[in-house]
Amino acid sequence: MPTWSATMLKKYETCAYSVYLERVKKVPQEKNVASDRGSALHDIAECYVKSEWEAIADTSQPFIKDWEDKIYPKFRADFDHLRDRFAEGKVEVEGNWGFTVDWEPTGWMGKDVWARAKLDVLEWQDENCARVIDHKSGKKFGNEIPHAQQAMIYAIAAFMRYEQLEFVETDFWYLDHGLYSPQRYSRQQASQFLPRITQRATVLTSDTEFKPTPSKGNCMWCPFRANEACEWRVE
């Protein structure tokens, strides 16, 4: 598998075989209501920040009231701030970043793309400092470690894409709970983690076996459990 992302790396390190089913065999996955809702909330938030409410996708329309009644009231000041900053040209939304194996910026679908990072929001605080925001529709508690690793990958990606950056703050917004998870990194700190992240990702992209690691915990939330696509599943 030639490319990876933070989400794919987490899946792979949970069970490599599930990544094989998804990305290599391309086995259809069961419809996931929670995933559909999460995608819709991201779309609605993006359109709000860009002041393009009319551009909300048809598939997201059923979730507008949910966003207006449950999400926006918790983050009113935050989303209004981002909308104002976007109008000033200080905010980028839904960034599709691609990187080569040497961490050089390239196109999302470039022939030499090796790593991909999809960021919900990048806010420039000054010339050398930026904030990366990720919207989470799931829970915070119990996900601290994987989310911290995801935040680190986003920080590294920002430093690799923008050489003028010296500091990056990552912040995960847990939309249903009104919670935040800010972390702050210097370029030097991120550079210390870069070799390990690269090593882990290289294991994924060079794997040819994709060995399964079935367990009750791993299989419980696997999208291939319901349609019985995985012969290794644990009931």
N, C-alpha and C positions, 0 to 999 in steps of 0.2 A: 504494500500500500504506500504510494509515494508521498502522501500529504498527511498532516495531522493538525489538530487544534486542541485547545485546553479541554474541551468537552470530550473529544474523542480519546484523549490520553487518559482521562478519568475512567471512561468506559473500558478501555483496553486493560488498564491495570486492575480493574475489577474482574473482568473476564474477557480474555482476548478472543474467544470464540464468538462472543456476541458481536464484536466488531467485524469479524469475518462474515457472519451472516448478514450484517447490515451493509457493509461496504464492498465486499467481494462477491458474495452470492446474491446480494441485493434482494433478500427475502422481504416481502411486504410485511409491514408492521400493523398491528391492530390500531384502530383509531384511538387516540389518547385525548380525552376531553381536557385534562389538566394542561397538556402540552398545547392544545389548540387555544385554550384561554390565555396561556402565557404569551403565545405569539401575538394574539390579538391585543393584549395589554401593551406589549412593546410597540405595536403599530400605532395604537391610539396615543401613547405617550410621545412618540416621534412626531406625529401630526400636530399635537398640541404645541410642542416646543417650536416647531417650524411655522406655526400659525396657518396650517393647511388642513383644517378640520374636515373640509370637503373631500380630502384625498384619502380618508380612512377606507381601507379595503372592505369590500362587501362581506367577506368572511369575518371581519372584525366588528361589523355593525351590531350584532346581538350582544356584544360585551360593553358597549358604550355606557349604558346605564350602570353597569357594575363598576366601571372606571369612575364615573361621575359621583356615584353614591359612596363607594367604599375605598377607592384608591386616592383620588384627587384630594379629598378633604384631609387626609393624613399628610400629604406632601404638597399642599397648595403653595406654600412659600418657595419650596424647592423648584417645582415645575415652572412657577412664574419667573423665578430668577433665571432659569435656563432659557426660557422663552425670550426674556429681555436680552440676555447675553448672546443668544443666537442672532437676534436682530442687529446686534453690534458686530457680528462676525467673529465672536470669541468662542463659539461652541460649534463642534462638529457632531453630527448624529449618524448612527448606524454606519460606522466606518468598517469597510471590508479591506483589511490589511493582509497583504501577502509578503512572505519572506523566503529567500533562498536558503539552502542548507548552511550558508555562511552568514545568515541573518542580515543579508542585504535586502532592502525593500524591493518588491517586485509586484506585478499585478496579481489580483485575486485569482485569476484564471491563467496566469502566466505559465509558459512552458517549463520554467525553472522554479515554480512555486513549491515550497517544501512545508512551510508552516503558515497557518491561517489564524487570524485573530479578528473576531467580529465584535466591535465595541459599540455599546449603546450610545454613550456620550463621551466626548472629550472636551473639557472646558479649559481654555487657556487662561491661567491666572496672571501670568506675566510672561515675558519672553523665555524664561528658563524654568518655569514651573507650570504643571498642568494637572488636572484632576480627571481621572477615568471613572466613570459611573456605570455600573451594571445593574439592571433592573431584575430582581428576583421575584417570581410569583410563588415560590415554594417557601419552606420554613428555613429559619436561620439556625436554630438549635439542633445539634446533631450533624450539621454540615460545616462546622467551623474549619476543620482541617482541609477538606477538598476545596472549599471556597477560598481559603487563604492561599492555597497553591495556585488556583485560578487567578487570583489577584496578582500574585507574583509574576505569572506569565504575561498578564496584561501590562504590568509595569515594565517588564523587560521589552515587550513589543513596542511600547511607547518610546523608550530610550533608543531602541534600534532604528525606529522610523524617523525620530526627530533628534538630530545630533546636538541641537542647542539646549535640550532639556537637561537640567541638573537635578530636579526633584519631581517626583510623581506621587500624587496621592490617589489611591484607589478607594472607592466607596461603593459598597453593595447596598442597594435600597431594597428592603424586603417589603414589597408593596402591600401585601395583605396585613402586615403586622405593624407597619409604621416604624420599622427599625432600620438602623444603619450599621455598617461595619467598616469604618475608615481605617486605612493603613497608609503609612507614609514611607517612601523609599528614596534614598539618594542614588545617583548613578553608580557610585562605588558599591553600595550595598547590593544592588541588582546584579552587578557584574560578578559578584561572588557566587550567585546562584545560577548564573547562565550556563556554566559547564555541566552542572547536574541536570538541568532541564533539557539541555541538548542531548545528553546521554540517554535520558529516559525516552525522549522522542525518537531517537535513532533506533532504539530497541523496537519501537512500534513500527517504524517505516521500513525496517529491514527484516521483520518477522515473516517467515514463510510457513509456520506451523499453526499459529493461533490456537494454542492449547486451551481447552476449556477448564474452568475452575468452578465447578458447580458446588453450590451450598444453598441451604435454605435462605440465608440472607441475600446472596447474590441473585438467586433465581426469583425471589419474591417480586422484584420490581423489573425483571427482564421483559422487554417488549415482545420477546419471542416465546415466552412461556405460554401465553394464552392460545396461540395458534399452533402450538406443539411443533414448531419448526426445529427445536433443539432436542436432539436425542439424549443429551446429557442432563436435562433439567431435573431438578429435585423438587418434588411436590411438597 
